Amino acid sequence: MVREISAEIEKLTEIARERGAKVRILTPEKIVVSQWVRFKCRYGCKGYGKHFGCPPYAPLPDETRRMVDEYSIGLLLRFDGVPGKGSFGPDDIPDDFHEWFRDLILWVNGTVHMLEKTAFYDGFYKAFGFGGYPCIYCEHQHCVAEEAPGVVDESLRRKCRHMDMVRPSMEAAGMDVFATAKNAGWILETIPCRDMEYGKIMHSDIHSIGLVLIE
C-alpha cells in the first residue's frame, strides 16, 4: 500500500538527515531551468562528454522543464563540506581533482540514489533524482564515455557499468542550482580560485546540492 506523500516526505527527510544532508521542500515552479546552464557545461567544464551523467548525454533543458512539471514535490538537498578533507586550500588540490573529490561526489549522488530508490519501493514509482558533479562510480577507471574514441554517441550508454545508479547532475540537465537553492532559502556563492586558475579553490566551505522529485 502506498503511504501518504506527507509521511513519505518525512521518511525521506529523516534518511537524508541521517546521511548528513539538509532538506527543503520545493514545488516544481521553484525549480529553475535555463538554457544558459548547458553552455557552462559545454564551454568551461573539463568533464564535458566524459561522463554519462553529463552533457551531451544528459537531458536538454526543454526536456528537463517538461519532466519537472510532471511532479508535485521536490526534495532539495544540501551537503556542507567535503568528507575526509577538513580544511583545505588551492595547494592541496591536484590538477586532476575529480578523484580527489570522490567521497564528496559519492556522498551527494549516493544519497540522491538512496532517496529515489526508497521512494520507488514505497510505491512512489515516479521518483527520480538529480545529483551533482560528474559521476565517479567507476572506481579507478575512466567512464566508458571518456574511454570511447571517436564521435560522442548516445548509444554508448548501454555500456555503462553502473546504469542502475547513474543520474544526471542538476546542472547537466539545465537546472540553475544557484537560483533554485535561493528559492529554497539557501544563498550559494561562487568560490574564488587562486589567480582564477581552474579548480584551485581558495577555501573548503563548499555547499553541494541534489534533488529528488516525487509524485
N, C-alpha and C positions, 0 to 999 in steps of 0.2 A: 504494500500500500504506500502510495506517495504521501510523504508528510507535508504539512503546511509549509509554504515557502518561508514564512517568518521563522519557523523552527529550523528550517534548513540553513537559512542565513546565520542564525545564532550558532548552529553547529559548525559551519564553515569558518565563521569568525573565530571561534574558540580554537579550531585546528590551526588557523593562521597565526594566532597569538602564541600558541604553544611552540610554533616554529620561529617565533621572534619577529613576526610582521605586524604592522599596524593596518587597520582596515577602515575604509569609509565606503558607504553605500551610495551608488550613483544611479540615476536613471539615464537612459540612452542619450537624451538630448544634451547631457552634461559631458559626454564623451566627444571630444573634438577630433575630427578627421579632416586633414587638409592635404592638398596636392603637393605643397612645397616640401613636406616631410620626406617624401621619397627622393627628392632631389638631394637632400642632405646625405642619404644613403648612397646614391649613385655618384655623387661628387663630394668626397670628403672622408668616407669611411673605408678603411682598408679591408673590411670584411665583405664588401660587396661581391656577390656572385660566388662566395666561398662556403656558404652555409645554407642549408635548406630552410632555415627559419628567417632568412634574409632575402631582400630583393636580389634578383628578379623572380625568385621562387615564391615570395610572399604575395598575398593578395594585393591588388591595386586599391587605392583609396576609395574609389567608387564602389567596389565590391564590399569593402570593409564597412562603409557607411550603410549600405543596404542591409548587410548582415547584422550589424549592431542594432539597427532599428527593429529587428525581429524579436528582440529581447525586452524584458521589463526591468531587470535588475542587473547592475554591475557591482562587483566587489572589487574596489580599487585597493591594492596592497602596496605598502611602503616598507622598504627594508633599509635600515640605517647602518652604515659602516660596512666593513669588509671582513668577513670571518677569518680569523687566524693571522691577521696582519697588524692589528693595533694601529698605532700612529705611524704614518709614513710620508715621504715626500718624493720629489722627482728623481733623486739619486737612487732610490730603492726600486724603481720600476724599470724592468728590462725593456729594450726596444721592441721585442716581440712579447707584448704583455698579455696576450689572450689567455695563455695557460696560467700566468701569474694571478689572474683574477678568477681562476677556475672555481674555487669554493664559493665565491660570490654568485657566479652565474648559476651554479647548481642549487644554491640556496633559493634564488629567485625563481628559476624555472622549475625546480623540483617542487616548490610549494604551490606554484600555479597548477602544475600537473596533478598534485595530490588533491587539491580542492576540486578541480574539474572531475577527476575520477570518482571522488567521494560523492559529489552531487549526482553524477550519472548513475551510480549504483544505488543511490537513494531514490531513484525514479525521475530525476530531473534530466531527462535524456538529451536535452538540447545544450547542456552545459558545455562551455568552450572557454579555453584560457589563452591569454596572450602574455608572453614572458617579456624578457628584456635581454639585450646583448646578443651577440652571435652565439649560436648553440655550441656546447662543448661536451656533449655526451660521448663522443668518440675519444676515449682516453688514450693519450699518447699516439693518436693518429689524426691525420687531417680528415675533414669531412670528404665524403665521396665527391661532392660538388667541386671541391678545391683540387682533388686529385685528378679529375677527369680532364683530359686535354680537349681542345677544340671548342666548338660552339656551346654556349650555355643552353641547356635543353631541359625543359620541364620533365621529360620522361626519365631523367636521371633519378628523380625522387624515388622511383621503385627500388633503387639500390640502397636507399638509406638504411643504415644499420640500426637505427632507433626510431623507426617510423611511428611506433605507438606513442612516443613521448615528445617528439619534436613539434613545437608550436611556433608560429611567427611571433617575433617580438612586437610590442605595441608600435614602435616607431617604424618597423619594417612594413607593417600593414597600413601606414599612413596616419597613425594617431599622433596628435600633438600632445606629448606627455606632459609638457610644462603647463599648457592650458587646461588639460584635463585634471591634473593634480590641483591646480588653482581652483577649479570648480568644486573640488572636494575639500578646500580649505588648507591645502598644503602649498606653500610657496617654495618652488625649486629655483635654484640659481645655477648658472653655468660655473664650472670650476676652472679657474685660471690655470694655464700651463706655463711653465718657465720659458721665457722668451718665445711664447706661442708655439712651442715645439710639440708636435703631435704625441699625445699620450703621457707627457711628463707633467702630470697634475701636481699642483703646489701643496695640496693638503688631502687628508684622508676622510674628510667629512662628506662622505658620499651617501646619497639617497637614491635608491633604485625603486622602480615602480613596475607592478604587474597588474593584470586584470583578469577576472573570471566573470563570464556572463552566464546567467541562469534565467530560466523562464518557468 
